[in-house]
Structure formats: C-alpha cells, structure tokens
Amino acid sequence: MKSPVAAFVAFVIGAIVLVGYFIPAAPLQAIRTPILDWAIVLAGFAGLVAILNLIFGVHIKRIREKTPRQGFSWLVVISFFVVFIAGVILGPTNPNVQNVVTYIQFPIEASLMAVLAITLAYASLKFLQRQRNWMGIVFFVATLFFLVVNSGILSFSSNIPVLRTLVSAAHQLPVGGARGILLGIALGSLATGIRILIGADRPYNN
Amino acid sequence: MNIDVIWTLISLVLTLFIFSYLFGDNPVFRIATGIFVGAAAGYFAVVIIYQVILPHLVVPLIQGSILALFPLILSGLLLTKLSPRLGRLGNVSMAVLVGSGAAIAIGGAALGTIFGQVRAAIDAFGSQANTSGTSPLLLGVEGLFLLAGTVTALAYFNFGGKEQAGQAPARVAISAWLSGIGKFFIALTFGAIFAGVLTAGLTALVERADFVIRTISTLITG
C-alpha cells in the first residue's frame, strides 16, 4: 500500500533542500542545514542497517541453515566481528586497526584490480571476435590508441611541435562523447529526482 | 617473529589467493574474498560510528540539543527495516533520506553537471584563444568537433520512436542519422575509458607482482 505520509515527507524535505540551492536566504538555510544533518545521520544508519543485514540476514542465516557454502560465511562473520570489536574499542585511527586496511583491504583491492586488468583484456578480445561491426572496431582501435597515449611512450613528443599538437588533439577526441554521456546521466538523474519528489516514483515505500 | 613480518605474510598470502582466480573460481579465492568482505564491512561500520553517528547524533544529544531527537527517532524507525513485519514503520525515515537525496541529486545534476558542461562546450569555441595562443580558427574547429560529439552522443540516448502500423516503433530519420554518428563518439569515449581502466589495472598488476617478488626474495635471502 502506498503511504501518503511518506510521500508528503519526501516532497517537503526535498523541496526545502532543493530550494535552498537557489535561494540563499538565512531562514531557509536555518531549516535546510539541520535537515541535511539528519540526512547524514540517516545515511549512516542506512549503511549500518545494510551491514547488519549482510552479516545477520545473509551470512549468519546461511550458517544456521547449514548451507553448503557456510564455511565462507564463517570467514565473513569472524573477520567482521574481529575488525568491528577492535575498531570500536581502539578507534578507526589506531595503528593496529589501520593495519587491517594496509595489509588486508589494500592488497586484496589491488590484486582484484590486477586480476580485472587481465580479465578485461581477455574479454575485450572475445568482444572483438563476436562483435565484428564498425562500433566494435572503433571501440577496439580507440582502446589500443589510448593505451599507447596513456603509456607515456609518446612523452618525447613534447619536443616536436607538430607531434605535440597531435597528441594534445588526441586527448580531446573522447571529450565530446564523454560530455554527451555526462549530460545524458545528469538529465536522467534530474528526471528521476523530480519523479521522486512529485511522488511518481516512491522507492521509500515497502 | 616481528609483527610487521606477520602482516606482510598475510598480505602476500591474500594476494596469491586472489591471483589464483586466473585459474578459475576456486575455494582459495573465495577464502580471500570472504575475509575481505567481513573486514571491509567491519571497518566501514566502525568508520560510520566514529565519523557520523558519534559527532552528528550522540554528541549533540549529550549537549542537550532537542533537534537531535528527530534523527534519533528517524534512525530508530529505520532499524525496523531489518524486520519484514515492522519494515513499514521505516518508510518515513526512508522518505527523509530519499527526498533529501533526490534534491541533492537534482541540484548536483543541474548546477554541477548540466550548467558546467554546457559552459565548457561554449568555452571550447575560443575563450582561451587569448591565453593559450592557439589560433581562433583552430579552436573553432575543435569546438565544433566537441559540440558534434556532445549533441550526437545525446541524440543516441533518445530512444523515442514513431509508432508505425504493423511495425516496431522506429526513430525519426534525423534522430537515427544523429544517433548513428553519436555511436561513433560513444565507442571512441568508451574505448578511452576502457583504456584508462586497463592502464589502472595494469599498474596495480605491476605493483602486486613487484610486491610478491620482493617479499618472496626477502623471505628466501632472510
């Protein structure tokens, strides 16, 4: 069932925050600033709810139900509680807690990024094999070209005026398309935001 | 054994576990991702508590701020979202979050992206001619090229079409023509973005490979 109260709250809160962007009147800002503070606290709580749901709603549930992959859920739960309890007691800036970031999170993230590079290179070759149309070829040629440009192999061009101009022009090639994509995303965000504010979309309702 | 050596060994083992994915999905890879998910979730929860909830909610409450009662109540209601039965009570909290988020998204899209990018598209036609020393003609050509890329890429995202009897809706001729050119610019842009991601990934690969080789050689040589 749609809740008119929630829709009204979303509209009023959204209108105050949005109008505050364009009208910097002191009384309006006096209402807007605490509302934004509430939104920050709620966003934090929403993050906590998501984490609690991940741990209790997914992994502890898997352990209780003794699913075949419960061993990995044990790892998630144990590593969560070890880091969480140590972090709450010592604080996130404590060097021992920071070691979790330096020696666990960073190496895994960097390694995943490295594996991603190999996977993406393989996938792009597969993509070219399957999509032998002109768009696929433009994509592939552009990828190779910008890999060469990004590699810094053309850094000697800074001493040759013609080459310098060509390399500089090459950097401008994707800007037009990127601007179009960015504007498309912004127009999409604008339309979605307005639909939420006027209540046409109500993602907050259960 | 030095504690730093133990941490470095943990780091080495986790790196090798992740690299094992190159031979396909396997239990060793899932062990590393399981530890990563748990540790990241734990650290993220601690950061939320210390950087958001304590300074924005608990400290104002201790100082006697009545206004802080609102986010306290709303946060309490939000926690009901964990229960399928009581979840509806959290709708108002979600409405506050989504309403302010939507307004921020609208403001950011309008003021940050749309105005900024339109301004940049105009500036490309030569406002920097005096400062950079580039000829106005060259800047004009470059500006036109960029504008063509922007307009045609935008045209590609217009999926509206004319209804035709017995046939699937089709784009208007001018829209189809523009979107055809837009496809070229989008492919070019995605190629450049993909090259950037690959470059970042390869940099990470070189860094990790260097770390593995250095650590193993240090362990062997002592």
Interface residues (C-beta under 8 A of the other chain):
Chain A: S3 V5 A6 A7 V9 A10 F11 V12 I13 G14 A15 I16 V17 L18 Y21 P34 I35 L36 D37 W38 A39 I40 V41 L42 A43 G44 F45 A46 G47 L48 V49 I51 L52 N53 L54 I55 F56 G57 R69 F72 S73 L75 V76 V77 I78 S79 F80 F81 V82 V83 F84 G87 V88 G91 P92 V97 N99 V100 V101 T102 Y103 I104 Q105 P107 I108 E109 A110 S111 L112 M113 A114 V115 L116 A117 I118 L120 A121 S124 M135 G136 V138 F139 F140 V141 A142 T143 L144 F145 F146 L147 V149 N150 S151 A169 Q172 L173 P174 V175 G176 G177 A178 R179 G180 I181 L182 L183 G184 I185 A186 L187 S189 L190 T192 G193 I194 I196 L197 P203 Y204 N205 N206
Chain B: W7 T8 I10 S11 L14 T15 I18 F19 Y21 L22 R30 I31 A32 T33 G34 I35 F36 V37 G38 A39 A40 A41 G42 Y43 F44 A45 V46 V47 I48 I49 Y50 Q51 V52 I53 H56 L57 L67 F70 P71 L74 S75 L78 L79 K81 L82 G87 R88 G90 N91 V92 S93 M94 A95 V96 L97 V98 G99 S100 G101 A102 A103 I104 A105 I106 G107 G108 A109 A110 L111 G112 T113 I114 Q117 V118 A120 A121 E142 F145 L146 L147 A148 G149 T150 V151 T152 A153 L154 Y156 F157 G182 K183 F184 F185 I186 A187 L188 T189 F190 G191 A192 I193 F194 A195 G196 V197 L198 T199 A200 G201 L202 A204 L205 E207 R208 A209 F211
